[in-house]
Amino acid sequence: MAAAEAEDGQLSPRASLSHGKPLHPGTANRPTLQTYADEAILIDEDVDYAAKVADKRPLPTVVVQDMSGEMELLPVKSAMSSRRPRSPSTYIPDDPDFVPPPSGKRRMSRDVTPRRKQISFMDERRGKTPPKRSSRGRRSVSQSSTDSYSSASYSGSSSEEDDVSPREKHQTNAKGFSDFCVKNIRQAAFGRREIEIAEQEMPGLMALRKRASGDKPLQGAKIAGCTHLTAQAAVLIETLVACGASVRWCACNIYSTQNEVAAALAEAGYPIFAWRGETEDDFWWCIEKSISNEGWQPNMILDDGGDLTHVMFKKHPHMFGMIKGIVEESVTGVHRLYQLSKSGKLTVPAMNVNDSVTKQKFDNLYSCRESVLDALKRTTDIMFGGKHVVVCGYGEVGKGCCSALRGLGAIVCVTEIDPICALQASMEGFKVVTLNEVIRQVDVVITASGNKNVVTRDHLDRMKTGCVVCNMGHSNTEIDVDSLRTPELTWEKVRSQVDHVLWPDGKRIILLAEGRLVNLSCSSVPSFVVSITAATQALALIELFNAPAGRYKQDVYLLPKKMDEYVASLHLPAFDAHLTELSDEQARYLGIGKAGPFKPNYYR
């Protein structure tokens, strides 16, 4: 094929890639069509890549054009390397320092019609030489694709500083503030955008911020917080500060922190001690930093799991005695509080948010119904249709998981210790079994009980190869992960938060998030549902902090039903929902006030 030239003197799409200047005088530029699966690229056999690299000249630039008409400017080699895997008969170097063999030795496929993409030269489209382009700004497809496994967060992407512990760095924000420890303060701008997105989906919490910020009901409150540090948690933190509180914060899970969100909060001047991938030692260090600081002593605790409460109770009893109130969100933390109360060691009032109606019926059910699928899809790419899944526990979390999995065609069975929950599962059409009955056949095991050693080493030994094991309960004790850390078993890291555990006979199971909470470790949760729980937490803090002496004793309390109903009412405008008002006669008949509460305190 001969090079073609347009009538106006400009190079046509079939002309040389060397901008009209032959690299080899006397040699015709012979563009050749090369096939990549169902695509075709027009390239020039005579481009001397070795010469280009040697004298640092930029590689030729081309425009990759979709059939829809969209254009993208790429160097030739980037355009080639970003396409589908090449066939064995073709070869294009990916290393810019690699010197290819003479063009005559290439085996090319000719007379193949392009089907999906076509390339035209920048010279022809704009009539000028393509601008120089730095390689620093370019990013390979393979690198960008790996970011999708970082829990709705780009904090899993590679960087030169990934191997440096944040505890070894000295970082300051733009105002010189340094009382924080995050992965990389330079991610703050991106984290701020994440927070702004979350605010749009958290109408109830934002409405509470608007209504309460003028009165400053938390003025004087010093809150030590330990929760999942996500964009949704950031909205809660900034709401508490808007209501007058000062805060110090750490993460309750070593894998759920969004690094860019932590950076955004640190940039805003909040003492944040959290990053994704903390070690156990880092975890406890961060809790200590959020508790103790010269000139600052907490008088309120917001906890998720009870770890911060436990550290303060054990190591700082004098500080614990000065706490005005504790707000606990998780079943694990609530269980610890009830144990302290039963033994007479709880010296401060505590609010059990986990068992509030707005937490149980919304966060535990609807959030888990959506996020469990998101986490499993991101980490395993599994198809659920026809898969055998066992869900250990049929509380609100288990109900959400079972509903979602059945909706995708999975064959779901349930394990339960509670006859009431077991009966509910049976009447929903789920077979109630013991784990020992089905452990050899199931494809996926999901724990959602909040208990300890629900899946033991014996169960893990009897699972079939390829079985996926994960936890949707709060604590990391439901799966006996420690029993897998033995010399005879091999661990292979496959993706972020995905490990293959190999047995000596070749069997392997897929363990997600090392047995920790899989939806917040491997995906994200719906901001709207988190808004309901966060508003409940904020109101509980306001109630405990402002309660007159004697209203709450040294015990664990449930959120008053009036507050549950208020939280729900904050979110109704998002659905344009309109409540019916009771008449005086109807209110007298029911024996309740026209404005509520409409349910007794024992209602769950």
SEMARNU-359212 format. One line per field, with one value per residue (C-alpha): x, y, z; residue in one letter; residue number from 1. Coordinates in steps of 0.001 Angstrom, whole numbers, plus 500000, padded with zeros to 6 digits. Layout:
<rs>
u <- (X,...)
v <- (Y,...)
w <- (Z,...)
type <- (a,...)
seq <- (NUM,...)
</rs>
This chain:
<rs>
u <- (500000,501302,501066,498233,498219,495247,494654,495230,498684,497722,498501,495603,494817,496925,500048,503182,503137,506363,504509,505390,509160,510316,512585,514280,514963,514049,511669,507972,505805,503638,500796,499674,496424,496872,494036,493318,490361,487370,489308,491727,494447,496242,499954,503145,505777,508583,508327,511760,510962,514628,515471,512591,513669,517335,516873,513923,511569,507854,506283,503782,500333,497080,493412,491428,487898,484874,482164,480026,482405,484171,487888,490842,494422,496960,500566,500719,502158,499546,496791,498166,498955,495539,493653,492696,495335,497106,496989,500111,500817,501189,503612,503978,506395,504915,508267,509329,512988,512466,513921,511637,512945,513050,509656,510065,509955,506538,503691,500710,497143,496056,492703,490839,487993,487889,484705,484637,487413,489327,492389,492971,495982,496019,497708,494671,492012,493502,496080,498951,501643,500401,501573,504193,502765,504404,504312,503898,500191,499444,498044,497818,494501,495682,496427,493159,491208,492686,491272,487777,488489,489222,485870,484415,487602,490681,492792,493771,495717,499447,501864,505455,504427,502190,504863,505460,503349,501433,502778,506254,505203,505015,502073,500384,497329,497243,496903,499800,497545,499248,497179,496091,497402,496061,497462,498039,496811,497182,494062,491918,490382,489116,487795,485894,484069,483177,481699,479705,478237,477248,475558,473186,471987,471705,468729,467677,471073,471519,468072,469045,472276,470320,467768,470162,473250,471696,470978,474336,472886,476311,478186,480808,480585,483919,483191,485638,484414,485253,483211,483743,485474,483634,482117,478844,480629,482297,478862,477953,481224,480729,477103,478213,480765,478115,476024,478855,480878,484629,485722,488606,488020,489407,488210,486472,487612,491119,489820,486791,488463,488316,491762,490727,487817,490101,492429,489569,488574,492179,492482,489380,491147,489648,491915,491497,493542,492676,493836,492936,495012,496034,497827,496405,499007,498051,494382,494905,497353,494727,492158,494606,495258,491535,491103,494056,495455,496995,494347,491457,489447,486339,482996,480980,481663,480256,481303,480733,481844,482786,486569,487036,484754,486734,490102,488894,487272,490381,493248,491747,489233,489563,488540,485777,484174,483838,481949,478386,477105,477941,476155,476736,475669,476591,475271,478791,479266,475771,476446,479579,477652,474972,477705,479197,475767,474929,478200,477655,480746,478994,479373,477816,474491,474589,472209,471615,471193,471558,468146,466344,463643,465344,468555,467058,464384,466418,470204,470406,467824,467913,471581,472710,470259,472050,475629,476125,475678,477908,480700,480469,480296,483270,485475,484582,482648,480438,477127,474530,471929,471757,474475,473933,474309,474014,473371,474217,471668,468214,468074,467552,470977,470334,466896,468400,471101,468650,466223,468946,470480,467157,466355,469365,468345,470528,469371,469449,469300,469557,471057,469445,469469,466283,463040,461184,463704,463830,460049,460214,462815,460715,457601,459626,460487,464080,465157,466492,469448,472520,475831,477118,474292,475224,478854,480166,477766,477479,479165,478958,478942,477839,477861,475408,474949,477293,478463,481831,483236,480112,482350,485101,488240,486332,483760,486496,488258,485062,484159,484490,487136,486166,483743,483438,483475,482601,481128,478270,478175,480118,482728,485635,485157,482378,484829,487756,490357,493191,492909,493851,497182,499095,502195,500324,498016,499113,497621,497547,496444,494302,492794,492399,490592,490483,492648,492856,493619,495153,495107,497883,495596,495056,491681,491210,488593,488064,488161,486952,488265,489983,486632,485852,482740,482631,480277,482220,485605,485000,482288,480155,476791,473815,474225,470483,470172,473285,471629,468861,471327,473597,470678,469686,473236,473324,469994,471115,474258,472191,469752,472398,474480,471550,469537,468984,470685,468825,466966,469408,471095,474155,472481,471806,468771,466860,466256,462867,460252,459521,463101,462786,459702,461379,464314,461884,459994,463217,463582,459994,460282,462841,459998,457398,455498,452541,451384,447712,446803,444671,441468,440915,438382,440764,443612,441373,440234,443842,444953,447863,448753,447944,451650,452770,454583,452473,454113,454916,458538,458623,457763,460557)
v <- (500000,503433,506538,508818,512612,514937,517515,520433,519151,517873,514324,511909,509156,506791,508956,508551,508789,510791,514054,513972,513486,509966,508482,506378,508387,506577,504248,504578,504890,501787,501895,498435,497273,495180,493317,493089,490713,492704,495968,497217,499857,501628,501858,502692,499999,502558,504396,504200,503948,503504,506861,508571,507272,508059,511744,512196,513312,512686,509670,510336,511267,509914,510458,507409,507943,505892,505244,507593,510358,510908,511656,511075,512215,509479,508717,505841,503440,504356,503870,500440,499285,500323,498100,494499,491777,491219,487979,485768,486776,490464,492288,495828,496779,498243,499321,502715,501672,498463,498403,496465,494224,495537,496252,493682,490865,491761,489540,491684,490920,492890,493604,493525,495982,497968,497263,499405,501970,503985,506183,509455,511666,514867,516554,515989,516826,520098,520813,521223,519255,517482,519145,517566,515552,514617,510999,512024,512682,509422,506436,502918,501137,498337,500759,502624,499393,498288,501333,499902,497518,500160,500430,503343,505103,505919,505464,502023,503346,502968,505703,506138,506671,503610,501740,504600,504496,507736,507654,508258,511278,514896,516467,519826,521282,524603,526520,524740,522464,519133,517415,514562,511389,510428,508680,511709,515228,516055,513973,516511,518160,514853,513913,517182,516311,512897,514633,517031,514104,512380,515556,515483,512014,512773,515170,514325,514953,518156,519343,518629,520605,523560,523515,522923,524865,528179,526997,525199,522404,520744,523869,522659,519018,517318,514173,511309,509362,505913,504988,503957,506975,507417,510352,509775,509846,513089,514667,513582,514941,518333,518396,517821,520631,522914,522201,523470,520361,519841,516393,513985,510991,507576,504581,501508,499306,499069,498581,500874,504309,506423,508029,511030,511763,511565,513985,516400,516451,516996,519832,521393,521380,518318,515951,512752,509607,506989,505481,502476,499374,500140,497429,496255,498371,501397,500810,501046,503949,505923,505307,506580,509717,510425,510107,511918,515288,518017,520541,518470,515854,514179,514375,512423,509217,508167,504576,501846,498497,499559,499655,503293,502816,499711,501503,504459,502196,500015,502483,505854,505184,508740,510135,507564,508716,512255,511192,512577,509984,507224,506632,503155,502057,498376,495161,494259,497526,497403,493877,495138,497997,495653,493458,496479,497509,494030,493836,497305,498752,501180,504565,506750,506703,505141,505244,502081,503357,499888,498783,501975,501510,503875,501805,498320,498833,500984,500784,497109,496025,498324,499266,495646,494578,496778,496827,493055,492587,495549,494103,490580,491769,494105,491516,488260,489075,486162,485381,484536,482844,479206,479576,477970,480582,480177,483246,482731,484782,486061,489347,492574,492278,488660,489548,492211,489839,487000,489282,490654,487274,485643,488538,487567,483928,482457,479410,480734,478882,480275,479215,480524,479995,482012,480103,483357,484413,480832,480856,484187,482760,479655,481707,483776,480564,480078,476668,476769,474418,473918,474921,471363,470120,472277,473291,470863,472083,475864,478346,481381,481674,484989,485562,488114,487163,489375,486245,484512,481543,481070,479645,477508,475896,472627,474302,475901,472548,470974,473731,472976,474698,478170,478831,482534,483400,486838,488637,491148,491377,494116,492121,490321,487320,485555,483756,482033,483685,483192,479421,479870,481495,478218,476931,474307,476891,479416,482879,484554,488171,488406,491876,494527,492795,489469,486519,482954,480512,477328,473896,471327,469266,472254,473335,477066,479307,483001,485082,488675,491518,488990,488336,491976,493861,493209,495929,498825,497197,496271,498578,501434,501872,503990,507507,508002,505105,506244,509650,508038,506371,509429,511701,509245,509326,513134,513405,510840,512906,516090,514372,512922,516098,518391,516079,517469,515672,512572,511920,509207,506980,504758,502332,501585,503305,503021,506116,507656,506786,510471,510896,507880,509429,512822,511266,509552,512814,514578,512191,512140,515332,513573,511333,514111,512081,513688,512450,512157,514049,512484,514178,514941,512121,509624,510645,510183,506797,505574,507234,509081,512675,514064,514696,511322,509309,506848,503670,502578,502533,498738,498718,497340)
w <- (500000,499157,501255,500205,500271,500377,497643,500001,500903,504313,505246,504982,507485,505399,505512,507598,511376,511270,510518,506834,507373,506451,509076,506415,503264,500131,501903,501281,504323,504312,506811,507821,509373,512514,514199,517933,518427,517143,516688,514082,514299,511497,512285,510381,509938,509614,512941,514537,518232,519158,517567,519306,522717,522123,521391,523816,521076,521800,520189,517391,518627,517283,517940,518984,517738,518813,516285,518385,517378,520687,520369,522696,522131,522890,522014,519548,522070,524716,522176,521356,524890,526234,523814,524255,524631,521354,519443,519349,515777,516627,518853,520036,522809,526015,527451,526021,526302,524365,520832,518477,515695,512118,510742,508011,510570,511874,510908,510114,509190,506136,504549,507821,508184,511444,513343,516478,516533,513993,514249,512491,512809,514798,511816,509636,512234,513429,510746,513197,514944,518076,521287,523471,526285,529572,530585,534222,533808,532052,533861,532558,532232,534478,537316,537073,537043,540343,542091,541783,544618,547225,548910,547036,547722,545724,548795,547624,544647,544586,545547,546536,550152,550513,552461,554896,558046,558634,562181,560729,558693,559794,557993,558352,556692,554868,558143,559863,561974,562691,565416,563157,561567,558156,555096,552898,553623,549917,549168,551012,547938,546606,550063,550288,547071,548540,551586,549421,547481,550740,551996,549027,550066,553803,553953,557511,559058,557056,558189,561800,561298,559945,562764,565679,564641,565699,569259,569664,571856,572114,573182,575652,574606,573986,572016,571551,568525,567194,564110,560506,558996,555728,553873,555728,559095,558037,557546,561092,562526,560890,562084,565685,565359,563848,566959,569154,569984,569754,568616,568345,566095,565162,563130,564551,561658,560168,556600,556284,556416,553273,553275,551229,553586,556627,554835,554129,557795,558864,556353,557929,561309,563008,564994,562954,563582,560974,557704,555651,556426,560005,561948,565272,567038,564922,565769,569523,569112,567194,569923,572531,570466,570185,573976,575453,574477,576565,577529,576173,578059,576609,578373,575763,573831,570455,569865,567292,568691,572208,571690,572687,575702,576691,576460,578485,581109,581491,581058,581995,584792,586147,582751,582355,585591,584213,581083,580917,578477,575979,572674,571234,567757,567341,568830,570014,571876,573369,574623,576395,578002,579311,580779,582584,583810,585068,587003,588479,586800,584474,586114,583373,581493,578032,575079,573063,569506,567959,569202,568265,565651,563223,563398,563326,560691,558330,558666,559590,557031,554003,554131,554355,551664,549154,550408,550758,547019,546244,548397,546983,543382,543716,545365,543610,540379,541388,539690,542333,540179,541306,543950,547355,550098,553853,556036,559705,561627,560665,562540,560609,558944,558013,556670,554405,553122,552433,550606,548327,547540,546751,544436,542308,542116,544859,546817,550378,553676,557196,560512,563719,567494,568129,567418,566654,563990,562696,562288,560460,558063,557463,556693,554229,552404,553612,554796,558364,558823,560959,559429,559719,557454,554468,554918,552267,549558,549928,547606,549920,553730,555280,559037,560464,564114,566152,567974,568353,566382,564277,561538,563085,561686,561437,559183,557102,556656,555282,552821,549133,547066,545877,548733,549567,553286,554661,557648,557762,561564,563296,565175,563509,565815,563904,561601,563311,561087,563574,563144,559472,560274,560534,558695,556673,555058,552446,552064,548647,548283,545159,545387,548024,550916,549036,550129,548904,551713,550272,551908,551291,549026,546720,548089,548446,550022,549304,552481,552308,554505,556792,558460,559216,558184,554445,553230,554753,554092,550465,549182,550438,552113,551009,552367,552822,555265,557137,557467,559535,561906,562121,562971,565695,567099,567052,568874,571460,572153,572474,574816,577140,577193,578010,580278,583777,586641,587692,584425,583403,585954,585526,583130,579456,577927,574677,572610,573495,570890,570305,569047,566748,565205,564875,562995,560624,560047,559041,556101,554816,552719,550524,549311,549223,551840,553672,557070,558010,561162,563881,564886,568570,568775,567170,569479,572552,571257,570891,574097,572475,571665,568254,567690,569057,570131,568198,569507,573061,574175,574089,570364,568182)
type <- (m,a,a,a,e,a,e,d,g,q,l,s,p,r,a,s,l,s,h,g,k,p,l,h,p,g,t,a,n,r,p,t,l,q,t,y,a,d,e,a,i,l,i,d,e,d,v,d,y,a,a,k,v,a,d,k,r,p,l,p,t,v,v,v,q,d,m,s,g,e,m,e,l,l,p,v,k,s,a,m,s,s,r,r,p,r,s,p,s,t,y,i,p,d,d,p,d,f,v,p,p,p,s,g,k,r,r,m,s,r,d,v,t,p,r,r,k,q,i,s,f,m,d,e,r,r,g,k,t,p,p,k,r,s,s,r,g,r,r,s,v,s,q,s,s,t,d,s,y,s,s,a,s,y,s,g,s,s,s,e,e,d,d,v,s,p,r,e,k,h,q,t,n,a,k,g,f,s,d,f,c,v,k,n,i,r,q,a,a,f,g,r,r,e,i,e,i,a,e,q,e,m,p,g,l,m,a,l,r,k,r,a,s,g,d,k,p,l,q,g,a,k,i,a,g,c,t,h,l,t,a,q,a,a,v,l,i,e,t,l,v,a,c,g,a,s,v,r,w,c,a,c,n,i,y,s,t,q,n,e,v,a,a,a,l,a,e,a,g,y,p,i,f,a,w,r,g,e,t,e,d,d,f,w,w,c,i,e,k,s,i,s,n,e,g,w,q,p,n,m,i,l,d,d,g,g,d,l,t,h,v,m,f,k,k,h,p,h,m,f,g,m,i,k,g,i,v,e,e,s,v,t,g,v,h,r,l,y,q,l,s,k,s,g,k,l,t,v,p,a,m,n,v,n,d,s,v,t,k,q,k,f,d,n,l,y,s,c,r,e,s,v,l,d,a,l,k,r,t,t,d,i,m,f,g,g,k,h,v,v,v,c,g,y,g,e,v,g,k,g,c,c,s,a,l,r,g,l,g,a,i,v,c,v,t,e,i,d,p,i,c,a,l,q,a,s,m,e,g,f,k,v,v,t,l,n,e,v,i,r,q,v,d,v,v,i,t,a,s,g,n,k,n,v,v,t,r,d,h,l,d,r,m,k,t,g,c,v,v,c,n,m,g,h,s,n,t,e,i,d,v,d,s,l,r,t,p,e,l,t,w,e,k,v,r,s,q,v,d,h,v,l,w,p,d,g,k,r,i,i,l,l,a,e,g,r,l,v,n,l,s,c,s,s,v,p,s,f,v,v,s,i,t,a,a,t,q,a,l,a,l,i,e,l,f,n,a,p,a,g,r,y,k,q,d,v,y,l,l,p,k,k,m,d,e,y,v,a,s,l,h,l,p,a,f,d,a,h,l,t,e,l,s,d,e,q,a,r,y,l,g,i,g,k,a,g,p,f,k,p,n,y,y,r)
seq <- (1,2,3,4,5,6,7,8,9,10,11,12,13,14,15,16,17,18,19,20,21,22,23,24,25,26,27,28,29,30,31,32,33,34,35,36,37,38,39,40,41,42,43,44,45,46,47,48,49,50,51,52,53,54,55,56,57,58,59,60,61,62,63,64,65,66,67,68,69,70,71,72,73,74,75,76,77,78,79,80,81,82,83,84,85,86,87,88,89,90,91,92,93,94,95,96,97,98,99,100,101,102,103,104,105,106,107,108,109,110,111,112,113,114,115,116,117,118,119,120,121,122,123,124,125,126,127,128,129,130,131,132,133,134,135,136,137,138,139,140,141,142,143,144,145,146,147,148,149,150,151,152,153,154,155,156,157,158,159,160,161,162,163,164,165,166,167,168,169,170,171,172,173,174,175,176,177,178,179,180,181,182,183,184,185,186,187,188,189,190,191,192,193,194,195,196,197,198,199,200,201,202,203,204,205,206,207,208,209,210,211,212,213,214,215,216,217,218,219,220,221,222,223,224,225,226,227,228,229,230,231,232,233,234,235,236,237,238,239,240,241,242,243,244,245,246,247,248,249,250,251,252,253,254,255,256,257,258,259,260,261,262,263,264,265,266,267,268,269,270,271,272,273,274,275,276,277,278,279,280,281,282,283,284,285,286,287,288,289,290,291,292,293,294,295,296,297,298,299,300,301,302,303,304,305,306,307,308,309,310,311,312,313,314,315,316,317,318,319,320,321,322,323,324,325,326,327,328,329,330,331,332,333,334,335,336,337,338,339,340,341,342,343,344,345,346,347,348,349,350,351,352,353,354,355,356,357,358,359,360,361,362,363,364,365,366,367,368,369,370,371,372,373,374,375,376,377,378,379,380,381,382,383,384,385,386,387,388,389,390,391,392,393,394,395,396,397,398,399,400,401,402,403,404,405,406,407,408,409,410,411,412,413,414,415,416,417,418,419,420,421,422,423,424,425,426,427,428,429,430,431,432,433,434,435,436,437,438,439,440,441,442,443,444,445,446,447,448,449,450,451,452,453,454,455,456,457,458,459,460,461,462,463,464,465,466,467,468,469,470,471,472,473,474,475,476,477,478,479,480,481,482,483,484,485,486,487,488,489,490,491,492,493,494,495,496,497,498,499,500,501,502,503,504,505,506,507,508,509,510,511,512,513,514,515,516,517,518,519,520,521,522,523,524,525,526,527,528,529,530,531,532,533,534,535,536,537,538,539,540,541,542,543,544,545,546,547,548,549,550,551,552,553,554,555,556,557,558,559,560,561,562,563,564,565,566,567,568,569,570,571,572,573,574,575,576,577,578,579,580,581,582,583,584,585,586,587,588,589,590,591,592,593,594,595,596,597,598,599,600,601,602,603,604)
</rs>
